[in-house]
C-alpha cells in the first residue's frame, strides 16, 4: 500500500499558491484493508475514506469506463492492482494529473509541469469527452487562473465544443451546473468562466438567457462596447473589482437580460427592458434551482437599476416608492448590495470603467433619513391601523423631502 498527494494540492504547490484541501490516492489497497486501518468510508459510489486522525480524503486508485449519459454514467473499478498512472489518466487536465510521494518525488506522466510553465489548460486524454461536467470545470479553472496568464489549449476547447454539440451537457443535473457556476462566481476572474462557455457553445445550453444578449446592440453614445452580451461580462468584471460576494456578482451579470427580448425594430433602444428581464431571471433560477438570495437580488437589480442611475432626477415620493419596492427599510444590506451591482453596471462600459457613482451614497443617505423617523412618536399621537401606516409613510417622505436638496447638492453637484 502506497499513498500519494494528488490533484490540486500538487498543482498549487508547484504554482506557489495556497491550497485549501489535500487529496490523496491509495495504490495497492482494498476497502476492507482501509477499514481495518481505521479509515471511515464516505459515499457509496466511490472508494473514498477519511483519515482516522486528520479527516483528509484518501481515495483508492480507480479506473472509469463510460456507460451512460452525464457525469454519473460511469462504471468504476477499483482493486489493489490499479496503478497510479491508471488512476491519473482518468483525470481532467494535465495540471491536475500529477502525484507526489512521501519523499517529494513528482509523478507526472502527462507533462503537467510543462503545461504549468506554459500556462496551458490541456486535457489528459480523449476520455475527457466522456464527462460533460468537465466543460464547466475547465471554464472554472480558466476563471481561477486567468490572472496568472493561463489559457485553454485549442485542442481542449475543440473537445469542449464537441461535448456541447453532442447534447451531453443536457444530461447534467441542475444542481451540478449551479455548483460549478457558484464556484466560478467566486474565482478571481469569473467573467472568463462565461466567456469560455460561450467560446465552446456551452453558454447557450446552460445559460440561454445570457447567451441571447450577444449580438443585441445598445446605443453607442452610452455603450461604446455596443454589444449587450459583452457589456454584461464587463459589468461582472467591475462587480468582481467591487465585491467578493457571488450574489452581487450574479445580479450584476444578469441585470440586462430583458434586452434580449427587445423587438429588433426597436434596436438599439431597449424600452422597459428592466421589466422584461424579470421572467428570464425567474426561468433561469427555476431551471437551475438557484438559491433565493441570488434570485432576489438579481430581480431587484434588474427592475430598479435604471432608477438608481437616475436617482438625482427622482422626486421624494418616487425615491420613497423605490425604497418600498426594494424593501430597503427591512433589508438595507440587500439594498446596499443592489447599489453595488448598479455601480458595476455604470462602470461596465468601454471608457467608463473608473467613473464615479455618487448615486449610491446619495440613496443610502436618503434611506438613513427615512429610517430615522420615530414610529413611537407617531403612535403616541393616537394613530392606529391603516391611518398609522399612512402617517408613517407621510413622515418618511417628509424626511426625504427635507434633506433632498442638501444631499443632492452634496453628492450630485461635484460630479456635474
C-alpha positions in Angstrom: 0.0 0.0 0.0 1.3 3.4 -1.0 -0.2 6.9 -0.7 0.3 9.9 -2.9 -0.8 13.5 -2.7 -2.7 14.2 -5.9 -4.5 16.8 -7.9 -4.9 20.4 -6.9 -2.6 20.3 -3.9 0.3 19.2 -6.1 -0.6 21.8 -8.7 -0.9 24.7 -6.3 2.3 23.7 -4.5 4.1 24.0 -7.9 2.4 27.3 -8.5 3.4 28.6 -5.1 -0.1 29.4 -4.2 -2.1 28.3 -1.1 -4.2 25.1 -1.4 -7.3 24.7 0.6 -7.7 20.9 0.5 -5.4 17.9 0.3 -6.5 14.8 -1.6 -4.7 11.5 -1.5 -4.8 8.4 -3.7 -4.0 5.0 -2.3 -2.4 2.3 -4.5 -2.3 -1.4 -3.6 -5.1 -1.5 -1.1 -8.8 -2.6 -0.7 -11.8 -1.2 1.1 -11.5 -3.9 3.7 -7.9 -3.0 4.4 -8.7 0.7 4.7 -11.4 -0.1 7.2 -9.1 -2.3 9.2 -6.6 0.6 9.4 -9.3 2.8 11.0 -10.3 4.8 8.0 -14.0 5.7 7.6 -15.7 5.2 4.3 -17.8 8.1 2.9 -20.1 7.8 -0.1 -21.5 4.6 -1.6 -20.3 5.1 -5.2 -16.6 5.7 -4.9 -14.0 4.2 -2.6 -13.2 7.3 -0.6 -12.1 7.2 3.0 -11.5 9.8 5.8 -8.2 9.5 7.6 -8.8 8.5 11.3 -6.7 11.4 12.6 -6.7 14.4 10.2 -10.0 13.6 8.3 -8.4 14.2 5.0 -9.7 12.3 2.0 -8.0 9.1 0.8 -9.4 7.5 -2.4 -8.4 4.1 -3.7 -6.8 4.2 -7.2 -9.6 3.5 -9.7 -10.5 3.3 -13.3 -13.6 4.6 -15.0 -15.5 3.5 -18.1 -18.3 5.4 -19.7 -21.6 3.5 -19.8 -24.3 6.1 -19.8 -25.1 9.8 -20.1 -24.0 12.7 -18.0 -21.2 12.8 -15.4 -22.6 9.9 -13.4 -22.8 7.4 -16.3 -19.5 5.6 -15.4 -18.6 2.0 -14.4 -16.0 2.4 -11.7 -13.4 -0.3 -11.0 -11.0 -0.3 -8.0 -8.8 -3.0 -6.6 -5.2 -3.4 -5.4 -3.9 -3.9 -8.9 -4.9 -0.5 -10.3 -1.7 1.5 -10.9 -1.1 5.2 -10.1 -0.8 6.0 -13.8 -4.2 4.3 -14.5 -5.8 6.5 -11.8 -4.1 9.7 -13.1 -5.2 9.2 -16.7 -8.9 9.4 -15.8 -8.4 13.0 -14.5 -9.4 16.1 -16.5 -6.4 18.3 -17.0 -2.7 17.6 -17.1 -2.0 20.1 -14.4 -4.4 18.1 -12.1 -3.0 14.7 -13.1 0.2 14.8 -11.0 1.0 12.9 -7.8 3.6 13.4 -5.1 5.1 10.6 -3.0 6.1 10.9 0.7 9.7 11.7 -0.3 8.6 14.6 -2.6 9.0 12.8 -5.9 6.5 14.1 -8.5 4.9 11.5 -10.8 3.9 13.4 -13.9 3.1 11.0 -16.8 1.2 13.7 -18.9 3.6 16.6 -18.7 1.5 18.7 -16.3 4.6 20.5 -15.0 5.4 21.7 -18.6 1.8 22.9 -19.0 2.1 24.8 -15.8 5.2 26.6 -17.1 3.4 27.2 -20.4 0.2 28.3 -18.6 -1.9 26.0 -20.6 -5.1 24.1 -19.5 -4.9 20.9 -21.5 -6.9 17.7 -21.3 -5.2 14.5 -20.2 -6.7 12.1 -22.8 -9.6 11.6 -25.2 -11.5 10.2 -22.3 -12.0 13.9 -21.4 -15.0 13.9 -23.7 -16.8 11.2 -21.6 -17.6 13.6 -18.8 -19.7 16.7 -19.8 -19.1 18.3 -16.4 -15.5 18.8 -17.4 -16.7 21.6 -19.8 -17.8 23.6 -16.8 -14.8 22.6 -14.7 -12.3 23.7 -17.4 -14.1 27.0 -17.8 -13.9 27.4 -14.0 -10.2 26.7 -13.9 -9.8 29.3 -16.7 -11.6 31.8 -14.4 -9.4 30.8 -11.5 -6.0 31.1 -13.3 -6.7 33.8 -15.9 -4.9 36.4 -13.8 -1.8 34.2 -14.0 -2.0 34.1 -17.8 -3.5 30.6 -18.3 -5.5 29.9 -21.4 -7.4 26.8 -22.7 -5.4 24.7 -25.2 -7.1 24.9 -28.7 -7.5 21.1 -28.8 -9.1 21.0 -25.4 -11.5 23.8 -26.4 -12.3 21.8 -29.5 -13.3 18.8 -27.3 -15.4 21.1 -25.1 -17.2 22.2 -28.3 -17.8 18.6 -29.3 -19.3 17.9 -26.0 -21.6 20.9 -26.3 -22.8 19.8 -29.7 -23.3 16.2 -28.6 -26.1 17.0 -26.3 -24.3 15.5 -23.3 -24.5 18.8 -21.4 -28.2 18.5 -21.2 -27.8 15.4 -19.1 -26.1 17.3 -16.3 -28.3 17.9 -13.3 -29.3 21.5 -12.5 -27.5 21.2 -9.1 -24.2 20.3 -10.7 -24.4 23.2 -13.2 -25.1 25.6 -10.4 -22.4 24.2 -8.1 -19.8 24.8 -10.7 -21.2 28.2 -11.6 -21.4 29.4 -8.0 -17.8 28.3 -7.5 -16.8 30.2 -10.7 -18.5 33.3 -9.5 -16.1 33.2 -6.5 -13.0 32.9 -8.6 -10.6 35.8 -9.4 -11.9 36.3 -12.9 -15.5 34.9 -13.1 -16.3 36.6 -16.4 -13.8 34.3 -18.0 -16.0 31.3 -17.0 -18.9 32.6 -19.0 -16.6 33.7 -21.9 -15.1 30.2 -22.0 -18.5 28.6 -22.1 -19.6 30.8 -24.9 -16.4 30.0 -26.9 -17.3 26.3 -26.8 -21.0 26.7 -27.5 -21.9 25.7 -23.9 -23.3 29.0 -22.8 -26.4 28.6 -25.0 -27.1 25.2 -23.4 -26.5 26.1 -19.8 -27.5 29.8 -19.8 -29.5 30.5 -22.9 -31.0 33.7 -21.4 -27.5 35.2 -21.0 -26.3 33.9 -24.4 -29.2 35.6 -26.1 -27.7 39.0 -25.3 -24.7 38.6 -27.6 -25.4 40.3 -30.9 -28.0 42.6 -29.4 -26.8 46.3 -29.9 -27.2 49.2 -27.5 -26.8 53.0 -28.1 -23.2 53.7 -28.9 -23.3 57.0 -27.0 -23.8 55.4 -23.7 -22.4 52.0 -24.6 -19.3 52.3 -26.8 -18.9 48.5 -26.5 -22.4 48.3 -28.2 -23.0 44.5 -27.7 -25.3 43.7 -24.8 -23.5 40.4 -24.1 -20.1 42.0 -24.0 -21.5 44.7 -21.7 -22.9 42.1 -19.3 -19.4 40.4 -19.0 -17.8 43.8 -18.4 -20.3 44.5 -15.7 -19.5 41.2 -14.0 -15.8 42.2 -14.2 -16.5 45.5 -12.5 -18.6 43.7 -9.8 -15.6 41.5 -9.2 -13.4 44.5 -8.5 -16.0 45.9 -6.1 -17.1 42.8 -4.2 -16.2 39.1 -3.4 -19.9 38.3 -2.8 -21.1 35.9 -5.6 -24.7 37.1 -5.1 -23.7 40.6 -6.1 -21.7 39.3 -9.0 -24.6 37.2 -10.2 -27.0 40.1 -10.0 -24.6 42.4 -11.9 -24.3 39.8 -14.7 -28.0 39.2 -15.1 -29.3 42.8 -14.8 -29.9 43.3 -18.5 -31.5 40.0 -19.6 -34.5 41.9 -20.8 -32.6 43.5 -23.7 -32.6 40.1 -25.4 -36.4 40.4 -25.6 -36.5 43.9 -27.3 -38.1 43.7 -30.8 -35.4 44.1 -33.4 -37.2 47.1 -35.0 -36.6 49.0 -31.7 -32.8 48.4 -31.6 -30.6 49.9 -30.2 -33.2 51.3 -27.7 -34.5 49.0 -25.0 -37.8 50.3 -23.7 -38.9 48.6 -20.4 -36.0 46.1 -20.5 -36.0 46.3 -16.7 -39.4 44.6 -16.5 -38.8 42.3 -19.5 -35.8 40.9 -17.7 -37.7 39.6 -14.7 -39.1 36.5 -16.4 -35.8 35.3 -17.8 -34.2 35.6 -14.4 -37.0 33.6 -12.8 -36.8 31.0 -15.6 -33.1 30.5 -15.1 -33.4 30.3 -11.3 -36.2 27.8 -11.5 -34.4 25.6 -14.0 -31.1 25.6 -12.2 -32.6 25.7 -8.7 -30.6 28.7 -7.8 -30.8 29.8 -4.2 -33.3 32.6 -3.3 -30.7 35.1 -2.2 -29.3 35.1 -5.8 -32.8 35.3 -7.3 -34.0 38.1 -5.1 -31.0 40.4 -5.6 -30.9 39.7 -9.4 -34.6 40.6 -9.7 -34.3 43.8 -7.7 -31.2 44.9 -9.6 -32.8 44.1 -13.0 -36.0 46.0 -12.2 -34.5 49.1 -10.5 -31.0 49.6 -11.8 -32.3 52.5 -14.1 -34.0 54.1 -11.1 -30.7 54.1 -9.2 -28.8 55.5 -12.2 -31.4 58.4 -12.4 -31.5 58.9 -8.6 -30.8 62.7 -8.8 -33.8 63.1 -11.2 -36.3 61.5 -8.9 -38.6 63.4 -6.6 -39.0 62.4 -2.9 -42.2 60.4 -3.4 -40.6 58.4 -6.1 -37.5 57.7 -4.0 -39.7 56.5 -1.2 -41.5 54.2 -3.6 -38.2 52.8 -4.7 -37.3 52.1 -1.1 -40.6 50.4 -0.5 -40.5 48.3 -3.6 -36.9 47.2 -2.8 -37.9 46.5 0.8 -35.0 48.7 1.7 -36.1 49.5 5.2 -36.3 45.9 6.3 -33.4 44.7 4.2 -30.9 47.6 4.0 -27.9 45.3 3.3 -29.6 43.9 0.3 -30.3 47.4 -0.9 -26.6 48.3 -0.5 -25.8 45.1 -2.5 -28.1 46.2 -5.2 -26.4 49.6 -5.4 -23.0 47.9 -5.8 -24.4 45.9 -8.7 -25.8 49.2 -10.2 -22.4 50.8 -9.8 -20.9 47.8 -11.6 -23.4 48.4 -14.4 -22.4 52.1 -14.7 -18.7 51.2 -14.9 -19.1 48.1 -17.1 -18.8 50.2 -20.3 -15.9 50.9 -22.5 -14.3 54.2 -21.3 -16.4 54.4 -18.2 -14.5 51.9 -16.0 -13.4 54.5 -13.5 -16.5 56.6 -13.4 -17.8 57.8 -10.0 -21.2 56.7 -8.9 -22.4 59.2 -6.3 -26.0 57.9 -6.7 -25.2 55.1 -4.3 -24.1 57.3 -1.3 -27.0 59.7 -2.1 -29.6 57.0 -1.9 -28.0 55.5 1.2 -28.2 58.9 2.9 -31.8 59.4 2.0 -32.7 55.9 3.2 -31.0 56.6 6.5 -33.1 59.7 6.9 -36.3 57.7 6.1 -35.3 55.1 8.7 -34.7 57.8 11.3 -38.5 58.5 11.6 -39.5 57.7 15.2 -42.6 55.5 14.9 -43.2 55.7 18.6 -43.8 59.4 18.3 -46.5 58.8 15.7 -48.1 56.1 17.8 -48.1 58.4 20.8 -50.2 60.9 18.7 -53.0 58.3 18.7 -52.8 57.0 15.2 -53.8 53.3 14.7 -54.4 50.8 11.9 -54.3 52.0 8.4 -54.1 55.6 9.5 -50.9 54.8 11.4 -49.3 53.3 8.3 -50.3 56.3 6.2 -48.9 58.7 8.8 -45.6 56.8 9.0 -45.3 56.9 5.2 -46.0 60.6 5.1 -43.4 61.2 7.8 -40.8 59.3 5.9 -41.5 61.1 2.6 -41.2 64.4 4.5 -37.8 63.2 6.0 -36.6 62.5 2.4 -38.1 65.8 1.1 -36.5 67.9 3.9 -32.9 66.7 3.1 -33.1 66.0 -0.6 -31.9 69.4 -1.8 -29.0 69.5 0.5 -27.9 65.9 -0.2 -28.4 66.5 -4.0 -26.1 69.4 -3.7 -23.6 67.4 -1.7 -23.5 64.3 -3.9 -24.6 65.4 -7.4 -23.1 68.9 -7.8 -19.4 67.9 -7.6 -19.9 65.4 -10.4 -22.0 67.6 -12.8 
